Amino acid sequence: MTRKFIIIFFILTLYGCGFNPIYNVSNDIKYKILVNEMTGDQFINNIIRDEIFKSSNKNSKEILKINFNTVYEKIILSNDTKGSPSEFQVKAKTTFEIIYNNKIIINDFNEKQILKNTSDFFGQKNYEENIKQNFANSIARKFNLRLLTIK
């Protein structure tokens, strides 16, 4: 009997806790987003485009036209005694050009991370692709938050 009471108590307590996601911006964006042009790294651009379309309000009459360019760089920071690269810095910079009400708004978003080189080529390539995907998701989130301030 007490076990049933505890279960019912927790269900009722958790039901009314009022949880709302902090970064759920998809309900707040009032614009239909159209991507005109994407240049640069296609892997990152495709992920950014998909994330932006998820938050776009498809029923809105207000339209934002967007062009963006992503530059991805892999820079050697240090070499080992044999001259092989041992540490890299990967950087992604995305420049968004938002066209709204005959105004052009430009925003830059940067991401960077340092990673060590490993002898496992396949594992290193997968890790770098994972980093690129994380960069793209982070840039898309920052961009969506920026869209909330456009008036």
C-alpha positions in Angstrom: 0.0 0.0 0.0 2.7 2.5 0.9 4.6 1.6 -2.3 1.6 2.5 -4.4 1.2 5.8 -2.5 4.9 6.7 -3.1 4.6 5.9 -6.8 1.4 8.0 -7.1 3.0 10.8 -5.1 6.1 11.0 -7.4 3.9 10.9 -10.6 1.8 13.8 -9.4 4.8 15.7 -8.2 6.7 15.3 -11.5 3.7 16.0 -13.6 3.3 19.5 -12.3 6.9 20.5 -12.1 6.6 23.0 -15.0 9.7 21.9 -17.0 10.3 24.0 -20.1 13.4 23.7 -22.3 15.5 26.8 -22.1 16.8 26.9 -25.6 13.6 25.8 -27.4 13.5 28.7 -29.9 11.5 27.0 -32.6 8.2 28.2 -31.1 9.5 31.8 -30.8 10.8 32.4 -34.3 8.3 34.4 -36.4 10.0 34.0 -39.7 10.0 31.7 -42.7 13.6 31.1 -43.5 14.8 30.7 -47.1 18.5 29.8 -47.8 19.6 31.5 -51.0 23.3 30.5 -51.1 25.6 28.3 -49.2 29.4 28.4 -49.9 32.3 26.8 -48.2 32.4 23.5 -46.3 29.4 21.5 -47.5 29.4 19.0 -44.6 29.0 21.8 -42.0 26.7 23.9 -44.3 24.2 21.0 -44.8 23.9 20.4 -41.0 23.4 24.1 -40.4 20.8 24.4 -43.1 18.9 21.4 -41.7 19.0 22.8 -38.2 17.8 26.2 -39.4 14.9 24.7 -41.3 13.8 22.8 -38.2 13.3 26.1 -36.4 11.7 28.0 -39.3 8.1 28.9 -39.0 6.7 27.6 -42.3 3.3 29.3 -41.9 4.7 32.8 -41.5 4.3 35.5 -44.1 7.5 37.3 -43.0 10.5 35.9 -44.9 14.2 35.9 -44.1 16.6 35.2 -46.9 19.9 33.9 -45.8 23.3 33.5 -47.5 26.1 31.9 -45.5 29.7 30.9 -46.0 31.6 28.5 -43.8 35.4 28.3 -43.7 36.9 25.2 -42.1 40.6 25.1 -41.3 42.9 22.5 -39.8 46.1 24.1 -38.6 49.2 22.3 -37.4 50.2 23.5 -34.0 53.2 21.3 -33.2 55.2 18.5 -34.6 56.8 15.5 -32.9 60.6 14.6 -33.2 60.1 12.9 -36.5 58.4 16.0 -38.0 54.9 14.5 -38.1 52.1 16.7 -36.9 51.2 15.9 -33.3 48.7 18.6 -32.4 46.1 20.4 -34.6 43.7 23.2 -34.1 40.4 22.9 -36.1 38.4 26.1 -36.7 35.1 26.8 -38.3 33.9 30.3 -39.1 30.4 30.9 -40.5 29.3 34.3 -41.8 25.6 34.7 -42.2 24.1 37.4 -44.4 20.4 37.9 -43.4 18.2 39.9 -45.8 15.1 41.3 -44.1 13.0 44.3 -45.0 15.6 45.4 -47.6 18.3 45.5 -44.9 21.3 43.3 -44.8 22.4 42.0 -41.4 25.8 40.2 -41.1 26.7 37.9 -38.3 29.9 35.8 -37.7 30.1 32.7 -35.5 33.3 31.0 -34.7 34.2 27.6 -33.2 37.6 26.1 -32.5 39.1 23.2 -30.8 42.6 21.7 -30.3 43.0 17.9 -30.9 46.0 15.6 -30.8 47.0 13.4 -33.7 46.7 9.6 -33.3 48.1 6.8 -35.2 44.6 5.4 -35.9 43.7 7.2 -39.2 40.1 5.9 -39.3 39.5 6.9 -35.7 41.1 10.3 -36.2 38.9 11.0 -39.3 35.7 9.9 -37.4 36.7 12.1 -34.5 37.2 15.1 -36.8 33.9 14.6 -38.5 32.2 14.4 -35.0 33.9 17.7 -34.2 32.7 19.3 -37.4 29.1 18.1 -36.7 29.3 19.6 -33.2 30.6 22.9 -34.7 27.7 23.0 -37.1 25.1 22.3 -34.3 26.6 24.9 -32.1 26.7 27.5 -34.9 23.1 26.7 -35.8 22.0 27.2 -32.2 23.8 30.5 -31.9 22.2 31.6 -35.2 18.7 30.6 -34.0 19.2 32.6 -30.8 20.3 35.6 -32.9 17.1 35.3 -35.0 15.1 36.1 -31.9 16.5 39.6 -31.7 15.8 40.6 -35.3 13.0 43.1 -35.6 
